[in-house]
Amino acid sequence: MGAGTMTDDKIRTAKPRPKKPTPAQAKALRNMLAGKPAFIHISGRSASGGASGTLVSMFRRGWIEWNSDRTAKLVTAAGKAAAETS
């Protein structure tokens, strides 16, 4: 086994760490909490592509969710907590 690899025992006993938002995730969460579009601060094709990945990652972490008719994204309690830790 090379340096930095984890054994099966270490993987099974590893404790989950709370997820801290990346700067892009934190900015998007703060924008949404302020009632602004999540990615109002970006421009250009490259930034827009990165924004879609950021959005997906925030859904996966449970920081945002759709409203009942799927027309708007809402920040969850976990998302508010994540925005406060950044």
PDB file with one MODEL, atoms N, CA, C and O in Angstrom:
MODEL        1
ATOM      1  N   MET A   1       0.834  -1.188   0.000  1.00  0.00           N
ATOM      2  CA  MET A   1       0.000   0.000   0.000  1.00  0.00           C
ATOM      3  C   MET A   1       0.875   1.246   0.000  1.00  0.00           C
ATOM      4  O   MET A   1       1.859   1.324   0.736  1.00  0.00           O
ATOM      5  N   GLY A   2       0.517   2.203  -0.814  1.00  0.00           N
ATOM      6  CA  GLY A   2       1.293   3.425  -0.927  1.00  0.00           C
ATOM      7  C   GLY A   2       0.973   4.413   0.188  1.00  0.00           C
ATOM      8  O   GLY A   2       0.006   4.250   0.932  1.00  0.00           O
ATOM      9  N   ALA A   3       1.784   5.408   0.280  1.00  0.00           N
ATOM     10  CA  ALA A   3       1.553   6.447   1.284  1.00  0.00           C
ATOM     11  C   ALA A   3       0.243   7.162   0.996  1.00  0.00           C
ATOM     12  O   ALA A   3      -0.060   7.501  -0.148  1.00  0.00           O
ATOM     13  N   GLY A   4      -0.503   7.377   2.019  1.00  0.00           N
ATOM     14  CA  GLY A   4      -1.743   8.124   1.872  1.00  0.00           C
ATOM     15  C   GLY A   4      -2.960   7.273   1.557  1.00  0.00           C
ATOM     16  O   GLY A   4      -4.071   7.799   1.486  1.00  0.00           O
ATOM     17  N   THR A   5      -2.781   5.975   1.367  1.00  0.00           N
ATOM     18  CA  THR A   5      -3.942   5.125   1.102  1.00  0.00           C
ATOM     19  C   THR A   5      -4.535   4.654   2.417  1.00  0.00           C
ATOM     20  O   THR A   5      -3.824   4.475   3.406  1.00  0.00           O
ATOM     21  N   MET A   6      -5.823   4.459   2.418  1.00  0.00           N
ATOM     22  CA  MET A   6      -6.515   4.047   3.632  1.00  0.00           C
ATOM     23  C   MET A   6      -6.803   2.554   3.580  1.00  0.00           C
ATOM     24  O   MET A   6      -7.200   2.029   2.540  1.00  0.00           O
ATOM     25  N   THR A   7      -6.606   1.880   4.689  1.00  0.00           N
ATOM     26  CA  THR A   7      -6.954   0.468   4.758  1.00  0.00           C
ATOM     27  C   THR A   7      -8.448   0.333   4.972  1.00  0.00           C
ATOM     28  O   THR A   7      -9.125   1.304   5.310  1.00  0.00           O
ATOM     29  N   ASP A   8      -8.967  -0.884   4.772  1.00  0.00           N
ATOM     30  CA  ASP A   8     -10.394  -1.127   4.981  1.00  0.00           C
ATOM     31  C   ASP A   8     -10.811  -0.786   6.410  1.00  0.00           C
ATOM     32  O   ASP A   8     -11.900  -0.257   6.632  1.00  0.00           O
ATOM     33  N   ASP A   9      -9.938  -1.091   7.386  1.00  0.00           N
ATOM     34  CA  ASP A   9     -10.267  -0.787   8.783  1.00  0.00           C
ATOM     35  C   ASP A   9     -10.429   0.713   9.003  1.00  0.00           C
ATOM     36  O   ASP A   9     -11.338   1.145   9.712  1.00  0.00           O
ATOM     37  N   LYS A  10      -9.559   1.496   8.404  1.00  0.00           N
ATOM     38  CA  LYS A  10      -9.641   2.947   8.560  1.00  0.00           C
ATOM     39  C   LYS A  10     -10.879   3.498   7.884  1.00  0.00           C
ATOM     40  O   LYS A  10     -11.500   4.434   8.390  1.00  0.00           O
ATOM     41  N   ILE A  11     -11.245   2.931   6.748  1.00  0.00           N
ATOM     42  CA  ILE A  11     -12.430   3.404   6.044  1.00  0.00           C
ATOM     43  C   ILE A  11     -13.676   3.120   6.864  1.00  0.00           C
ATOM     44  O   ILE A  11     -14.561   3.971   6.963  1.00  0.00           O
ATOM     45  N   ARG A  12     -13.756   1.931   7.455  1.00  0.00           N
ATOM     46  CA  ARG A  12     -14.938   1.566   8.247  1.00  0.00           C
ATOM     47  C   ARG A  12     -15.060   2.404   9.519  1.00  0.00           C
ATOM     48  O   ARG A  12     -16.170   2.671   9.980  1.00  0.00           O
ATOM     49  N   THR A  13     -13.933   2.819  10.085  1.00  0.00           N
ATOM     50  CA  THR A  13     -13.979   3.546  11.349  1.00  0.00           C
ATOM     51  C   THR A  13     -13.884   5.061  11.176  1.00  0.00           C
ATOM     52  O   THR A  13     -13.955   5.806  12.153  1.00  0.00           O
ATOM     53  N   ALA A  14     -13.725   5.507   9.950  1.00  0.00           N
ATOM     54  CA  ALA A  14     -13.626   6.952   9.722  1.00  0.00           C
ATOM     55  C   ALA A  14     -14.944   7.622  10.096  1.00  0.00           C
ATOM     56  O   ALA A  14     -16.021   7.163   9.714  1.00  0.00           O
ATOM     57  N   LYS A  15     -14.842   8.697  10.837  1.00  0.00           N
ATOM     58  CA  LYS A  15     -16.038   9.441  11.249  1.00  0.00           C
ATOM     59  C   LYS A  15     -16.394  10.454  10.174  1.00  0.00           C
ATOM     60  O   LYS A  15     -15.516  11.134   9.643  1.00  0.00           O
ATOM     61  N   PRO A  16     -17.691  10.559   9.848  1.00  0.00           N
ATOM     62  CA  PRO A  16     -18.060  11.566   8.848  1.00  0.00           C
ATOM     63  C   PRO A  16     -17.783  12.964   9.377  1.00  0.00           C
ATOM     64  O   PRO A  16     -18.080  13.285  10.527  1.00  0.00           O
ATOM     65  N   ARG A  17     -17.210  13.781   8.517  1.00  0.00           N
ATOM     66  CA  ARG A  17     -16.926  15.162   8.894  1.00  0.00           C
ATOM     67  C   ARG A  17     -18.023  16.065   8.361  1.00  0.00           C
ATOM     68  O   ARG A  17     -18.542  15.835   7.269  1.00  0.00           O
ATOM     69  N   PRO A  18     -18.381  17.089   9.120  1.00  0.00           N
ATOM     70  CA  PRO A  18     -19.370  18.027   8.587  1.00  0.00           C
ATOM     71  C   PRO A  18     -18.813  18.686   7.335  1.00  0.00           C
ATOM     72  O   PRO A  18     -17.626  19.001   7.252  1.00  0.00           O
ATOM     73  N   LYS A  19     -19.687  18.887   6.372  1.00  0.00           N
ATOM     74  CA  LYS A  19     -19.266  19.488   5.115  1.00  0.00           C
ATOM     75  C   LYS A  19     -19.273  21.005   5.241  1.00  0.00           C
ATOM     76  O   LYS A  19     -20.290  21.611   5.578  1.00  0.00           O
ATOM     77  N   LYS A  20     -18.130  21.602   4.968  1.00  0.00           N
ATOM     78  CA  LYS A  20     -18.033  23.055   4.953  1.00  0.00           C
ATOM     79  C   LYS A  20     -18.198  23.498   3.502  1.00  0.00           C
ATOM     80  O   LYS A  20     -17.593  22.901   2.612  1.00  0.00           O
ATOM     81  N   PRO A  21     -18.986  24.510   3.247  1.00  0.00           N
ATOM     82  CA  PRO A  21     -19.184  24.932   1.859  1.00  0.00           C
ATOM     83  C   PRO A  21     -17.929  25.550   1.244  1.00  0.00           C
ATOM     84  O   PRO A  21     -17.132  26.199   1.922  1.00  0.00           O
ATOM     85  N   THR A  22     -17.782  25.328  -0.049  1.00  0.00           N
ATOM     86  CA  THR A  22     -16.712  25.994  -0.789  1.00  0.00           C
ATOM     87  C   THR A  22     -17.068  27.475  -0.881  1.00  0.00           C
ATOM     88  O   THR A  22     -18.212  27.846  -0.621  1.00  0.00           O
ATOM     89  N   PRO A  23     -16.123  28.315  -1.241  1.00  0.00           N
ATOM     90  CA  PRO A  23     -16.465  29.737  -1.386  1.00  0.00           C
ATOM     91  C   PRO A  23     -17.621  29.979  -2.363  1.00  0.00           C
ATOM     92  O   PRO A  23     -18.464  30.843  -2.122  1.00  0.00           O
ATOM     93  N   ALA A  24     -17.662  29.222  -3.461  1.00  0.00           N
ATOM     94  CA  ALA A  24     -18.753  29.395  -4.432  1.00  0.00           C
ATOM     95  C   ALA A  24     -20.092  28.966  -3.841  1.00  0.00           C
ATOM     96  O   ALA A  24     -21.108  29.627  -4.053  1.00  0.00           O
ATOM     97  N   GLN A  25     -20.093  27.851  -3.092  1.00  0.00           N
ATOM     98  CA  GLN A  25     -21.329  27.393  -2.457  1.00  0.00           C
ATOM     99  C   GLN A  25     -21.801  28.393  -1.410  1.00  0.00           C
ATOM    100  O   GLN A  25     -22.991  28.694  -1.324  1.00  0.00           O
ATOM    101  N   ALA A  26     -20.872  28.904  -0.619  1.00  0.00           N
ATOM    102  CA  ALA A  26     -21.225  29.863   0.430  1.00  0.00           C
ATOM    103  C   ALA A  26     -21.819  31.137  -0.175  1.00  0.00           C
ATOM    104  O   ALA A  26     -22.806  31.669   0.331  1.00  0.00           O
ATOM    105  N   LYS A  27     -21.211  31.621  -1.261  1.00  0.00           N
ATOM    106  CA  LYS A  27     -21.719  32.832  -1.919  1.00  0.00           C
ATOM    107  C   LYS A  27     -23.119  32.601  -2.470  1.00  0.00           C
ATOM    108  O   LYS A  27     -23.990  33.459  -2.329  1.00  0.00           O
ATOM    109  N   ALA A  28     -23.345  31.443  -3.099  1.00  0.00           N
ATOM    110  CA  ALA A  28     -24.659  31.132  -3.655  1.00  0.00           C
ATOM    111  C   ALA A  28     -25.698  31.018  -2.538  1.00  0.00           C
ATOM    112  O   ALA A  28     -26.810  31.526  -2.678  1.00  0.00           O
ATOM    113  N   LEU A  29     -25.350  30.361  -1.439  1.00  0.00           N
ATOM    114  CA  LEU A  29     -26.288  30.236  -0.317  1.00  0.00           C
ATOM    115  C   LEU A  29     -26.629  31.603   0.258  1.00  0.00           C
ATOM    116  O   LEU A  29     -27.793  31.885   0.539  1.00  0.00           O
ATOM    117  N   ARG A  30     -25.610  32.464   0.437  1.00  0.00           N
ATOM    118  CA  ARG A  30     -25.864  33.804   0.972  1.00  0.00           C
ATOM    119  C   ARG A  30     -26.748  34.615   0.029  1.00  0.00           C
ATOM    120  O   ARG A  30     -27.631  35.347   0.476  1.00  0.00           O
ATOM    121  N   ASN A  31     -26.511  34.485  -1.280  1.00  0.00           N
ATOM    122  CA  ASN A  31     -27.356  35.183  -2.251  1.00  0.00           C
ATOM    123  C   ASN A  31     -28.802  34.720  -2.127  1.00  0.00           C
ATOM    124  O   ASN A  31     -29.716  35.543  -2.094  1.00  0.00           O
ATOM    125  N   MET A  32     -29.014  33.406  -2.058  1.00  0.00           N
ATOM    126  CA  MET A  32     -30.364  32.865  -1.967  1.00  0.00           C
ATOM    127  C   MET A  32     -31.046  33.306  -0.679  1.00  0.00           C
ATOM    128  O   MET A  32     -32.231  33.639  -0.687  1.00  0.00           O
ATOM    129  N   LEU A  33     -30.309  33.311   0.423  1.00  0.00           N
ATOM    130  CA  LEU A  33     -30.882  33.743   1.699  1.00  0.00           C
ATOM    131  C   LEU A  33     -31.262  35.227   1.674  1.00  0.00           C
ATOM    132  O   LEU A  33     -32.171  35.654   2.387  1.00  0.00           O
ATOM    133  N   ALA A  34     -30.555  36.006   0.844  1.00  0.00           N
ATOM    134  CA  ALA A  34     -30.857  37.436   0.716  1.00  0.00           C
ATOM    135  C   ALA A  34     -31.970  37.695  -0.303  1.00  0.00           C
ATOM    136  O   ALA A  34     -32.328  38.846  -0.555  1.00  0.00           O
ATOM    137  N   GLY A  35     -32.515  36.623  -0.889  1.00  0.00           N
ATOM    138  CA  GLY A  35     -33.598  36.785  -1.853  1.00  0.00           C
ATOM    139  C   GLY A  35     -33.130  37.091  -3.265  1.00  0.00           C
ATOM    140  O   GLY A  35     -33.929  37.498  -4.109  1.00  0.00           O
ATOM    141  N   LYS A  36     -31.847  36.900  -3.531  1.00  0.00           N
ATOM    142  CA  LYS A  36     -31.285  37.157  -4.854  1.00  0.00           C
ATOM    143  C   LYS A  36     -31.125  35.834  -5.601  1.00  0.00           C
ATOM    144  O   LYS A  36     -31.152  34.770  -4.983  1.00  0.00           O
ATOM    145  N   PRO A  37     -30.958  35.889  -6.923  1.00  0.00           N
ATOM    146  CA  PRO A  37     -30.613  34.666  -7.657  1.00  0.00           C
ATOM    147  C   PRO A  37     -29.287  34.106  -7.119  1.00  0.00           C
ATOM    148  O   PRO A  37     -28.382  34.863  -6.768  1.00  0.00           O
ATOM    149  N   ALA A  38     -29.189  32.802  -7.061  1.00  0.00           N
ATOM    150  CA  ALA A  38     -28.007  32.163  -6.470  1.00  0.00           C
ATOM    151  C   ALA A  38     -26.703  32.601  -7.126  1.00  0.00           C
ATOM    152  O   ALA A  38     -25.701  32.809  -6.441  1.00  0.00           O
ATOM    153  N   PHE A  39     -26.713  32.740  -8.440  1.00  0.00           N
ATOM    154  CA  PHE A  39     -25.471  33.024  -9.157  1.00  0.00           C
ATOM    155  C   PHE A  39     -25.490  34.371  -9.863  1.00  0.00           C
ATOM    156  O   PHE A  39     -24.996  34.503 -10.982  1.00  0.00           O
ATOM    157  N   ILE A  40     -26.055  35.358  -9.210  1.00  0.00           N
ATOM    158  CA  ILE A  40     -26.113  36.699  -9.783  1.00  0.00           C
ATOM    159  C   ILE A  40     -24.705  37.295  -9.920  1.00  0.00           C
ATOM    160  O   ILE A  40     -24.491  38.210 -10.714  1.00  0.00           O
ATOM    161  N   HIS A  41     -23.771  36.784  -9.161  1.00  0.00           N
ATOM    162  CA  HIS A  41     -22.425  37.346  -9.130  1.00  0.00           C
ATOM    163  C   HIS A  41     -21.497  36.808 -10.224  1.00  0.00           C
ATOM    164  O   HIS A  41     -20.344  37.233 -10.295  1.00  0.00           O
ATOM    165  N   ILE A  42     -21.961  35.886 -11.081  1.00  0.00           N
ATOM    166  CA  ILE A  42     -21.075  35.301 -12.086  1.00  0.00           C
ATOM    167  C   ILE A  42     -21.367  35.854 -13.476  1.00  0.00           C
ATOM    168  O   ILE A  42     -22.422  36.436 -13.726  1.00  0.00           O
ATOM    169  N   SER A  43     -20.406  35.657 -14.370  1.00  0.00           N
ATOM    170  CA  SER A  43     -20.610  36.032 -15.771  1.00  0.00           C
ATOM    171  C   SER A  43     -19.712  35.146 -16.628  1.00  0.00           C
ATOM    172  O   SER A  43     -18.667  34.683 -16.171  1.00  0.00           O
ATOM    173  N   GLY A  44     -20.114  34.919 -17.842  1.00  0.00           N
ATOM    174  CA  GLY A  44     -19.318  34.139 -18.784  1.00  0.00           C
ATOM    175  C   GLY A  44     -19.698  32.671 -18.819  1.00  0.00           C
ATOM    176  O   GLY A  44     -20.321  32.151 -17.894  1.00  0.00           O
ATOM    177  N   ARG A  45     -19.312  32.012 -19.902  1.00  0.00           N
ATOM    178  CA  ARG A  45     -19.659  30.608 -20.091  1.00  0.00           C
ATOM    179  C   ARG A  45     -18.992  29.691 -19.075  1.00  0.00           C
ATOM    180  O   ARG A  45     -19.628  28.792 -18.525  1.00  0.00           O
ATOM    181  N   SER A  46     -17.725  29.921 -18.833  1.00  0.00           N
ATOM    182  CA  SER A  46     -16.990  29.058 -17.912  1.00  0.00           C
ATOM    183  C   SER A  46     -17.588  29.122 -16.511  1.00  0.00           C
ATOM    184  O   SER A  46     -17.779  28.094 -15.861  1.00  0.00           O
ATOM    185  N   ALA A  47     -17.876  30.317 -16.059  1.00  0.00           N
ATOM    186  CA  ALA A  47     -18.464  30.479 -14.726  1.00  0.00           C
ATOM    187  C   ALA A  47     -19.853  29.853 -14.660  1.00  0.00           C
ATOM    188  O   ALA A  47     -20.227  29.280 -13.637  1.00  0.00           O
ATOM    189  N   SER A  48     -20.608  29.958 -15.730  1.00  0.00           N
ATOM    190  CA  SER A  48     -21.946  29.361 -15.743  1.00  0.00           C
ATOM    191  C   SER A  48     -21.868  27.849 -15.666  1.00  0.00           C
ATOM    192  O   SER A  48     -22.696  27.223 -15.003  1.00  0.00           O
ATOM    193  N   GLY A  49     -20.892  27.250 -16.328  1.00  0.00           N
ATOM    194  CA  GLY A  49     -20.703  25.803 -16.241  1.00  0.00           C
ATOM    195  C   GLY A  49     -20.347  25.371 -14.835  1.00  0.00           C
ATOM    196  O   GLY A  49     -20.848  24.356 -14.350  1.00  0.00           O
ATOM    197  N   GLY A  50     -19.496  26.119 -14.182  1.00  0.00           N
ATOM    198  CA  GLY A  50     -19.133  25.811 -12.800  1.00  0.00           C
ATOM    199  C   GLY A  50     -20.310  25.986 -11.866  1.00  0.00           C
ATOM    200  O   GLY A  50     -20.430  25.263 -10.877  1.00  0.00           O
ATOM    201  N   ALA A  51     -21.175  26.930 -12.165  1.00  0.00           N
ATOM    202  CA  ALA A  51     -22.338  27.174 -11.316  1.00  0.00           C
ATOM    203  C   ALA A  51     -23.282  25.980 -11.306  1.00  0.00           C
ATOM    204  O   ALA A  51     -23.881  25.672 -10.276  1.00  0.00           O
ATOM    205  N   SER A  52     -23.417  25.308 -12.444  1.00  0.00           N
ATOM    206  CA  SER A  52     -24.311  24.150 -12.469  1.00  0.00           C
ATOM    207  C   SER A  52     -23.774  23.034 -11.578  1.00  0.00           C
ATOM    208  O   SER A  52     -24.554  22.357 -10.908  1.00  0.00           O
ATOM    209  N   GLY A  53     -22.471  22.832 -11.557  1.00  0.00           N
ATOM    210  CA  GLY A  53     -21.873  21.839 -10.663  1.00  0.00           C
ATOM    211  C   GLY A  53     -22.044  22.224  -9.205  1.00  0.00           C
ATOM    212  O   GLY A  53     -22.297  21.371  -8.354  1.00  0.00           O
ATOM    213  N   THR A  54     -21.907  23.503  -8.922  1.00  0.00           N
ATOM    214  CA  THR A  54     -22.101  23.991  -7.559  1.00  0.00           C
ATOM    215  C   THR A  54     -23.538  23.757  -7.115  1.00  0.00           C
ATOM    216  O   THR A  54     -23.783  23.342  -5.982  1.00  0.00           O
ATOM    217  N   LEU A  55     -24.474  24.020  -7.993  1.00  0.00           N
ATOM    218  CA  LEU A  55     -25.887  23.819  -7.680  1.00  0.00           C
ATOM    219  C   LEU A  55     -26.183  22.344  -7.374  1.00  0.00           C
ATOM    220  O   LEU A  55     -26.868  22.032  -6.400  1.00  0.00           O
ATOM    221  N   VAL A  56     -25.670  21.457  -8.199  1.00  0.00           N
ATOM    222  CA  VAL A  56     -25.880  20.019  -7.985  1.00  0.00           C
ATOM    223  C   VAL A  56     -25.286  19.586  -6.650  1.00  0.00           C
ATOM    224  O   VAL A  56     -25.913  18.829  -5.910  1.00  0.00           O
ATOM    225  N   SER A  57     -24.092  20.057  -6.340  1.00  0.00           N
ATOM    226  CA  SER A  57     -23.457  19.665  -5.082  1.00  0.00           C
ATOM    227  C   SER A  57     -24.243  20.164  -3.872  1.00  0.00           C
ATOM    228  O   SER A  57     -24.279  19.494  -2.840  1.00  0.00           O
ATOM    229  N   MET A  58     -24.870  21.331  -3.986  1.00  0.00           N
ATOM    230  CA  MET A  58     -25.676  21.837  -2.871  1.00  0.00           C
ATOM    231  C   MET A  58     -26.950  21.016  -2.697  1.00  0.00           C
ATOM    232  O   MET A  58     -27.400  20.811  -1.570  1.00  0.00           O
ATOM    233  N   PHE A  59     -27.542  20.540  -3.804  1.00  0.00           N
ATOM    234  CA  PHE A  59     -28.685  19.633  -3.710  1.00  0.00           C
ATOM    235  C   PHE A  59     -28.269  18.335  -3.031  1.00  0.00           C
ATOM    236  O   PHE A  59     -28.963  17.853  -2.136  1.00  0.00           O
ATOM    237  N   ARG A  60     -27.143  17.767  -3.447  1.00  0.00           N
ATOM    238  CA  ARG A  60     -26.670  16.489  -2.889  1.00  0.00           C
ATOM    239  C   ARG A  60     -26.385  16.575  -1.397  1.00  0.00           C
ATOM    240  O   ARG A  60     -26.592  15.606  -0.667  1.00  0.00           O
ATOM    241  N   ARG A  61     -25.918  17.711  -0.949  1.00  0.00           N
ATOM    242  CA  ARG A  61     -25.623  17.877   0.481  1.00  0.00           C
ATOM    243  C   ARG A  61     -26.859  18.239   1.289  1.00  0.00           C
ATOM    244  O   ARG A  61     -26.801  18.317   2.517  1.00  0.00           O
ATOM    245  N   GLY A  62     -27.975  18.459   0.608  1.00  0.00           N
ATOM    246  CA  GLY A  62     -29.212  18.773   1.308  1.00  0.00           C
ATOM    247  C   GLY A  62     -29.308  20.219   1.754  1.00  0.00           C
ATOM    248  O   GLY A  62     -30.092  20.544   2.646  1.00  0.00           O
ATOM    249  N   TRP A  63     -28.517  21.090   1.141  1.00  0.00           N
ATOM    250  CA  TRP A  63     -28.531  22.495   1.521  1.00  0.00           C
ATOM    251  C   TRP A  63     -29.624  23.273   0.808  1.00  0.00           C
ATOM    252  O   TRP A  63     -30.056  24.319   1.292  1.00  0.00           O
ATOM    253  N   ILE A  64     -30.076  22.775  -0.337  1.00  0.00           N
ATOM    254  CA  ILE A  64     -31.187  23.405  -1.052  1.00  0.00           C
ATOM    255  C   ILE A  64     -32.146  22.319  -1.524  1.00  0.00           C
ATOM    256  O   ILE A  64     -31.770  21.153  -1.649  1.00  0.00           O
ATOM    257  N   GLU A  65     -33.370  22.711  -1.781  1.00  0.00           N
ATOM    258  CA  GLU A  65     -34.376  21.779  -2.291  1.00  0.00           C
ATOM    259  C   GLU A  65     -35.371  22.561  -3.142  1.00  0.00           C
ATOM    260  O   GLU A  65     -35.413  23.790  -3.097  1.00  0.00           O
ATOM    261  N   TRP A  66     -36.169  21.833  -3.918  1.00  0.00           N
ATOM    262  CA  TRP A  66     -37.212  22.467  -4.714  1.00  0.00           C
ATOM    263  C   TRP A  66     -38.417  22.760  -3.848  1.00  0.00           C
ATOM    264  O   TRP A  66     -38.659  22.072  -2.856  1.00  0.00           O
ATOM    265  N   ASN A  67     -39.175  23.780  -4.220  1.00  0.00           N
ATOM    266  CA  ASN A  67     -40.450  24.014  -3.547  1.00  0.00           C
ATOM    267  C   ASN A  67     -41.454  22.988  -4.072  1.00  0.00           C
ATOM    268  O   ASN A  67     -41.108  22.175  -4.929  1.00  0.00           O
ATOM    269  N   SER A  68     -42.680  23.014  -3.577  1.00  0.00           N
ATOM    270  CA  SER A  68     -43.649  21.962  -3.881  1.00  0.00           C
ATOM    271  C   SER A  68     -43.984  21.844  -5.371  1.00  0.00           C
ATOM    272  O   SER A  68     -44.235  20.738  -5.851  1.00  0.00           O
ATOM    273  N   ASP A  69     -43.993  22.939  -6.100  1.00  0.00           N
ATOM    274  CA  ASP A  69     -44.312  22.841  -7.533  1.00  0.00           C
ATOM    275  C   ASP A  69     -43.066  22.917  -8.421  1.00  0.00           C
ATOM    276  O   ASP A  69     -43.178  23.108  -9.632  1.00  0.00           O
ATOM    277  N   ARG A  70     -41.891  22.769  -7.828  1.00  0.00           N
ATOM    278  CA  ARG A  70     -40.603  22.711  -8.517  1.00  0.00           C
ATOM    279  C   ARG A  70     -40.334  23.933  -9.401  1.00  0.00           C
ATOM    280  O   ARG A  70     -39.762  23.806 -10.484  1.00  0.00           O
ATOM    281  N   THR A  71     -40.737  25.081  -8.947  1.00  0.00           N
ATOM    282  CA  THR A  71     -40.475  26.305  -9.705  1.00  0.00           C
ATOM    283  C   THR A  71     -39.399  27.167  -9.064  1.00  0.00           C
ATOM    284  O   THR A  71     -38.924  28.122  -9.678  1.00  0.00           O
ATOM    285  N   ALA A  72     -39.011  26.841  -7.839  1.00  0.00           N
ATOM    286  CA  ALA A  72     -37.999  27.640  -7.156  1.00  0.00           C
ATOM    287  C   ALA A  72     -37.182  26.751  -6.231  1.00  0.00           C
ATOM    288  O   ALA A  72     -37.656  25.724  -5.744  1.00  0.00           O
ATOM    289  N   LYS A  73     -35.944  27.170  -6.001  1.00  0.00           N
ATOM    290  CA  LYS A  73     -35.074  26.454  -5.081  1.00  0.00           C
ATOM    291  C   LYS A  73     -35.105  27.152  -3.726  1.00  0.00           C
ATOM    292  O   LYS A  73     -35.073  28.381  -3.653  1.00  0.00           O
ATOM    293  N   LEU A  74     -35.166  26.368  -2.663  1.00  0.00           N
ATOM    294  CA  LEU A  74     -35.236  26.901  -1.306  1.00  0.00           C
ATOM    295  C   LEU A  74     -34.024  26.452  -0.513  1.00  0.00           C
ATOM    296  O   LEU A  74     -33.533  25.338  -0.699  1.00  0.00           O
ATOM    297  N   VAL A  75     -33.541  27.309   0.366  1.00  0.00           N
ATOM    298  CA  VAL A  75     -32.438  26.948   1.254  1.00  0.00           C
ATOM    299  C   VAL A  75     -33.027  26.214   2.457  1.00  0.00           C
ATOM    300  O   VAL A  75     -33.962  26.700   3.094  1.00  0.00           O
ATOM    301  N   THR A  76     -32.474  25.042   2.762  1.00  0.00           N
ATOM    302  CA  THR A  76     -32.943  24.253   3.898  1.00  0.00           C
ATOM    303  C   THR A  76     -32.277  24.748   5.186  1.00  0.00           C
ATOM    304  O   THR A  76     -31.408  25.620   5.150  1.00  0.00           O
ATOM    305  N   ALA A  77     -32.693  24.185   6.313  1.00  0.00           N
ATOM    306  CA  ALA A  77     -32.073  24.534   7.599  1.00  0.00           C
ATOM    307  C   ALA A  77     -30.587  24.170   7.575  1.00  0.00           C
ATOM    308  O   ALA A  77     -29.755  24.904   8.109  1.00  0.00           O
ATOM    309  N   ALA A  78     -30.258  23.033   6.955  1.00  0.00           N
ATOM    310  CA  ALA A  78     -28.852  22.627   6.844  1.00  0.00           C
ATOM    311  C   ALA A  78     -28.079  23.630   5.979  1.00  0.00           C
ATOM    312  O   ALA A  78     -26.912  23.912   6.251  1.00  0.00           O
ATOM    313  N   GLY A  79     -28.722  24.163   4.946  1.00  0.00           N
ATOM    314  CA  GLY A  79     -28.102  25.163   4.109  1.00  0.00           C
ATOM    315  C   GLY A  79     -27.841  26.464   4.843  1.00  0.00           C
ATOM    316  O   GLY A  79     -26.804  27.100   4.653  1.00  0.00           O
ATOM    317  N   LYS A  80     -28.791  26.856   5.684  1.00  0.00           N
ATOM    318  CA  LYS A  80     -28.599  28.068   6.499  1.00  0.00           C
ATOM    319  C   LYS A  80     -27.433  27.891   7.453  1.00  0.00           C
ATOM    320  O   LYS A  80     -26.620  28.796   7.638  1.00  0.00           O
ATOM    321  N   ALA A  81     -27.361  26.696   8.062  1.00  0.00           N
ATOM    322  CA  ALA A  81     -26.254  26.415   8.980  1.00  0.00           C
ATOM    323  C   ALA A  81     -24.922  26.420   8.233  1.00  0.00           C
ATOM    324  O   ALA A  81     -23.928  26.941   8.740  1.00  0.00           O
ATOM    325  N   ALA A  82     -24.897  25.853   7.048  1.00  0.00           N
ATOM    326  CA  ALA A  82     -23.668  25.826   6.250  1.00  0.00           C
ATOM    327  C   ALA A  82     -23.238  27.244   5.869  1.00  0.00           C
ATOM    328  O   ALA A  82     -22.050  27.566   5.900  1.00  0.00           O
ATOM    329  N   ALA A  83     -24.198  28.080   5.514  1.00  0.00           N
ATOM    330  CA  ALA A  83     -23.869  29.467   5.142  1.00  0.00           C
ATOM    331  C   ALA A  83     -23.302  30.221   6.337  1.00  0.00           C
ATOM    332  O   ALA A  83     -22.437  31.081   6.175  1.00  0.00           O
ATOM    333  N   GLU A  84     -23.778  29.910   7.522  1.00  0.00           N
ATOM    334  CA  GLU A  84     -23.296  30.600   8.727  1.00  0.00           C
ATOM    335  C   GLU A  84     -21.882  30.157   9.103  1.00  0.00           C
ATOM    336  O   GLU A  84     -21.138  30.931   9.707  1.00  0.00           O
ATOM    337  N   THR A  85     -21.498  28.923   8.755  1.00  0.00           N
ATOM    338  CA  THR A  85     -20.166  28.434   9.120  1.00  0.00           C
ATOM    339  C   THR A  85     -19.084  28.925   8.172  1.00  0.00           C
ATOM    340  O   THR A  85     -17.894  28.793   8.459  1.00  0.00           O
ATOM    341  N   SER A  86     -19.491  29.489   7.048  1.00  0.00           N
ATOM    342  CA  SER A  86     -18.474  29.909   6.073  1.00  0.00           C
ATOM    343  C   SER A  86     -18.044  31.339   6.314  1.00  0.00           C
ATOM    344  O   SER A  86     -17.195  31.859   5.590  1.00  0.00           O
TER     345      SER A  86
ENDMDL
END
